[in-house]
Amino acid sequence: MKKFFFRGLKIISLLVIIGLALFYFNQEKLIFHPHQLEKEYQFTFDRSFEEINIKTKDDKMLNGILLTTDNSKGLVFYLHGNAGSLKNCGDVAQTYSKLNYDVFMLDYRGFGKSEGEISSQQELFSDVQLAYDHLLKRYSEEQIIVLGYSIGTGPASYLAANNNPNLLVLQAPYFNLSDMMNHYYPYLPTVLLKYKFPNDEFIAKCKMPVVIFHGTDDEVIPYESSQMLHEICKPEDQFITLKEVGHANINSNPQFNSELARILN
């Protein structure tokens, strides 16, 4: 009887180890859901734009779009969520273009026409810093607003903490991905998570103004995540609650647009 018990325990332990290993080596597929585009794909937007290709340190090409407007007040450096590609970002860019801001949007590795695959947190941070440095050839930092949405709030907060843009805007941010992992997978040890994206640590280092938007009906990232972030923000930073707004419809919300116009003007 005892022999069967220990044999069963060994089998269960082995299955747990295999499950944890599968999670560790495949977590990118859980976090990132890229939509790839052919290299020949032609973007179409209803305003002036140019494609910008940036070579990484390991010779991968990152693809971005710079949409420009007349009488530009500056640049919104936009980092999108964990799915899709720049093909789907035209309406988002319009939100900032109509306020007379140029908009730069970057596809992460494996997204859109960008080459490679995301394989580490530091690699992703290095890529967005490289893109930021490239835009500094055209804009001064006092003209730049860094804006992150959803998963993009981690790289956006990293940029703001390690540079000096004029403003950091976060849409539906998480406290950090360890907290998100505890929310969705409480049975998994967070030590296995390669992508910490510690918004809490980065925001604490930000010297520029920080504005957080979060909908109370967010079904992906809990509204409470932003409440926790707000507690570590500077007194002058802003936390704007969007009542009855979900995760995917922030940009179309009238309150968001009126508050954004107030802040950017």
Phi and psi in degrees as a GROMACS rama.xvg file:
@    title "Ramachandran Plot"
@    xaxis  label "Phi"
@    yaxis  label "Psi"
@TYPE xy
-64.1002  -36.5782  LYS-2
-63.2558  -42.9641  LYS-3
-64.9461  -36.534  PHE-4
-62.5434  -48.209  PHE-5
-69.4209  -32.6424  PHE-6
-65.3064  -43.1449  ARG-7
-62.6664  -39.5332  GLY-8
-63.271  -39.7776  LEU-9
-64.4269  -41.0804  LYS-10
-64.6675  -44.0309  ILE-11
-62.4388  -44.1518  ILE-12
-61.2789  -41.4429  SER-13
-64.6813  -41.711  LEU-14
-64.1567  -39.5262  LEU-15
-63.3152  -43.7191  VAL-16
-63.0054  -41.9198  ILE-17
-64.1862  -41.9683  ILE-18
-62.7859  -42.3871  GLY-19
-66.3301  -38.0893  LEU-20
-65.6048  -41.1967  ALA-21
-61.4421  -41.7546  LEU-22
-62.9376  -46.8059  PHE-23
-60.8655  -44.7899  TYR-24
-86.2867  -6.18904  PHE-25
-124.595  15.3211  ASN-26
-66.8793  -24.7119  GLN-27
-59.1713  -35.3153  GLU-28
-70.9987  -23.2957  LYS-29
-81.9938  -32.7394  LEU-30
-89.687  -42.6553  ILE-31
-113.262  136.465  PHE-32
-131.252  73.3586  HIS-33
-71.9712  148.761  PRO-34
-110.265  116.796  HIS-35
-90.6185  148.545  GLN-36
-122.435  149.852  LEU-37
-65.1374  149.393  GLU-38
-60.0259  -27.7558  LYS-39
-85.4449  -2.59997  GLU-40
-59.4984  135.219  TYR-41
-106.738  117.244  GLN-42
-71.2224  147.78  PHE-43
-132.168  121.531  THR-44
-131.141  158.419  PHE-45
-91.3507  23.4757  ASP-46
-150.766  169.987  ARG-47
-63.2998  136.317  SER-48
-154.734  163.49  PHE-49
-143.839  146.621  GLU-50
-81.8979  140.057  GLU-51
-123.633  122.655  ILE-52
-108.973  129.521  ASN-53
-123.21  125.332  ILE-54
-86.9748  131.664  LYS-55
-83.5163  175.262  THR-56
-65.106  -24.5547  LYS-57
-104.584  26.4132  ASP-58
65.0599  30.0892  ASP-59
-95.5196  151.809  LYS-60
-105.542  122.235  MET-61
-97.0092  137.171  LEU-62
-108.07  131.933  ASN-63
-137.161  165.955  GLY-64
-125.362  130.487  ILE-65
-111.003  113.418  LEU-66
-101.297  127.099  LEU-67
-112.649  159.005  THR-68
-137.109  157.611  THR-69
-70.0312  146.788  ASP-70
53.8552  47.3533  ASN-71
-61.7809  136.081  SER-72
-88.4771  -14.3936  LYS-73
157.613  -159.203  GLY-74
-126.986  133.91  LEU-75
-98.7357  114.541  VAL-76
-92.6246  101.94  PHE-77
-103.173  128.983  TYR-78
-116.241  116.162  LEU-79
-82.1629  -176.555  HIS-80
-78.3382  -161.768  GLY-81
-92.1388  7.40554  ASN-82
-138.768  165.56  ALA-83
82.0778  -153.059  GLY-84
-164.088  -178.666  SER-85
-64.5354  -18.4069  LEU-86
-57.0304  -29.845  LYS-87
-98.6555  7.91696  ASN-88
-102.124  5.31063  CYS-89
-60.3387  -44.3504  GLY-90
-66.7609  -35.6889  ASP-91
-64.0587  -45.4265  VAL-92
-60.7174  -34.9012  ALA-93
-59.5038  -32.585  GLN-94
-55.8335  -38.9163  THR-95
-94.348  -30.6944  TYR-96
-62.4166  -38.5296  SER-97
-70.2303  -12.5402  LYS-98
-98.1906  13.5649  LEU-99
66.8138  41.3298  ASN-100
-117.02  137.444  TYR-101
-69.3587  153.917  ASP-102
-131.428  126.65  VAL-103
-110.639  129.612  PHE-104
-126.829  132.125  MET-105
-113.535  135.97  LEU-106
-92.0608  126.706  ASP-107
-66.9951  170.292  TYR-108
-53.0784  131.551  ARG-109
84.6932  -8.87365  GLY-110
-97.2448  140.7  PHE-111
57.4934  -124.666  GLY-112
-100.47  4.06967  LYS-113
-74.2895  140.312  SER-114
-85.0378  166.277  GLU-115
80.2825  -168.157  GLY-116
-140.232  146.564  GLU-117
-69.2348  127.542  ILE-118
-129.096  -8.45798  SER-119
-160.351  157.691  SER-120
-63.6768  -46.5873  GLN-121
-65.164  -34.1824  GLN-122
-61.9223  -43.8326  GLU-123
-64.9773  -43.5899  LEU-124
-61.9265  -41.3035  PHE-125
-62.8223  -39.2393  SER-126
-63.943  -45.9371  ASP-127
-69.7582  -32.0037  VAL-128
-66.1357  -39.3288  GLN-129
-61.5938  -43.2232  LEU-130
-66.1865  -40.3183  ALA-131
-61.5812  -44.855  TYR-132
-61.3417  -36.4359  ASP-133
-64.2528  -40.7479  HIS-134
-72.7647  -22.796  LEU-135
-66.5718  -13.0626  LEU-136
-72.7092  -18.363  LYS-137
-113.275  -26.816  ARG-138
-130.34  143.418  TYR-139
-79.4696  157.544  SER-140
-62.5773  -30.2775  GLU-141
-69.1926  -10.7173  GLU-142
-96.4759  -6.13924  GLN-143
-102.103  131.553  ILE-144
-111.504  120.628  ILE-145
-90.8746  127.58  VAL-146
-131.708  128.442  LEU-147
-123.607  141.79  GLY-148
-119.15  130.71  TYR-149
56.279  -121.268  SER-150
-60.1512  -27.5823  ILE-151
-68.6825  -11.4598  GLY-152
-68.6374  -27.3695  THR-153
-66.1255  -57.0112  GLY-154
-59.2968  -34.8531  PRO-155
-65.5952  -45.2187  ALA-156
-64.9532  -37.0595  SER-157
-60.1239  -47.2596  TYR-158
-59.5095  -46.1645  LEU-159
-64.1986  -38.3043  ALA-160
-69.613  -26.7622  ALA-161
-109.153  5.50548  ASN-162
-138.556  -164.461  ASN-163
-140.237  60.3253  ASN-164
-67.7476  170.322  PRO-165
-72.0611  -30.4715  ASN-166
-159.075  146.757  LEU-167
-117.786  124.246  LEU-168
-118.649  129.097  VAL-169
-120.589  128.601  LEU-170
-108.791  120.523  GLN-171
52.395  56.5394  ALA-172
-81.1546  158.013  PRO-173
-97.4693  160.322  TYR-174
-67.2965  -51.6721  PHE-175
-166.075  167.208  ASN-176
-75.1253  -20.7589  LEU-177
-63.9749  -40.9899  SER-178
-64.2968  -40.3604  ASP-179
-64.9336  -38.0773  MET-180
-64.5732  -40.7328  MET-181
-63.5746  -30.6681  ASN-182
-72.4003  -44.497  HIS-183
-94.7514  -33.803  TYR-184
-130.821  67.2278  TYR-185
-63.7047  -16.7101  PRO-186
-87.4147  -6.14623  TYR-187
-100.478  135.978  LEU-188
-71.418  130.787  PRO-189
-67.5869  -13.9094  THR-190
-62.3289  -21.3802  VAL-191
-78.3266  -13.8869  LEU-192
-77.5126  119.624  LEU-193
-81.6865  -21.6002  LYS-194
-111.771  97.6312  TYR-195
-84.9049  -35.8716  LYS-196
40.4135  63.546  PHE-197
-77.9208  79.4636  PRO-198
-54.214  -36.655  ASN-199
-60.915  -42.9417  ASP-200
-70.1357  -41.67  GLU-201
-67.5041  -45.5154  PHE-202
-62.001  -34.5782  ILE-203
-63.1577  -20.2844  ALA-204
-97.5518  -6.49182  LYS-205
-75.5591  127.626  CYS-206
-93.6706  -22.4489  LYS-207
-82.7939  165.879  MET-208
-60.5556  144.99  PRO-209
-123.377  132.97  VAL-210
-123.847  128.322  VAL-211
-115.459  130.61  ILE-212
-115.595  135.319  PHE-213
-153.15  136.234  HIS-214
-86.4238  142.003  GLY-215
-68.927  -21.5235  THR-216
-103.932  23.4863  ASP-217
-63.2486  120.453  ASP-218
-95.4883  -2.2438  GLU-219
-108.576  -54.6997  VAL-220
-114.415  118.98  ILE-221
-57.1155  138.536  PRO-222
-54.367  -32.3146  TYR-223
-62.7552  -22.3572  GLU-224
-60.4006  -44.4846  SER-225
-70.6753  -33.352  SER-226
-60.502  -41.5515  GLN-227
-67.5398  -39.5045  MET-228
-63.487  -40.4555  LEU-229
-60.1838  -30.8668  HIS-230
-66.666  -23.6438  GLU-231
-104.698  2.9248  ILE-232
-75.9072  165.151  CYS-233
-69.0183  155.146  LYS-234
-56.5471  -33.6291  PRO-235
-83.5977  -10.1569  GLU-236
-69.151  157.363  ASP-237
-116.844  138.057  GLN-238
-121.265  113.97  PHE-239
-110.784  116.856  ILE-240
-85.3789  128.646  THR-241
-104.69  104.194  LEU-242
-69.7558  133.94  LYS-243
58.5975  32.7593  GLU-244
-111.334  135.647  VAL-245
-89.9935  -164.506  GLY-246
-77.9625  -36.3221  HIS-247
-96.221  -6.01713  ALA-248
-119.074  30.7973  ASN-249
-65.5843  -47.4769  ILE-250
-64.9737  -22.8966  ASN-251
-92.1407  -0.457474  SER-252
-78.6289  128.095  ASN-253
-60.4436  -38.6316  PRO-254
-64.0813  -42.5562  GLN-255
-59.4086  -45.1248  PHE-256
-66.357  -38.8061  ASN-257
-70.4618  -39.4499  SER-258
-68.3638  -39.3888  GLU-259
-62.005  -45.2004  LEU-260
-59.8169  -41.7104  ALA-261
-60.8516  -45.0174  ARG-262
-70.4062  -45.4467  ILE-263
-78.0028  -17.724  LEU-264
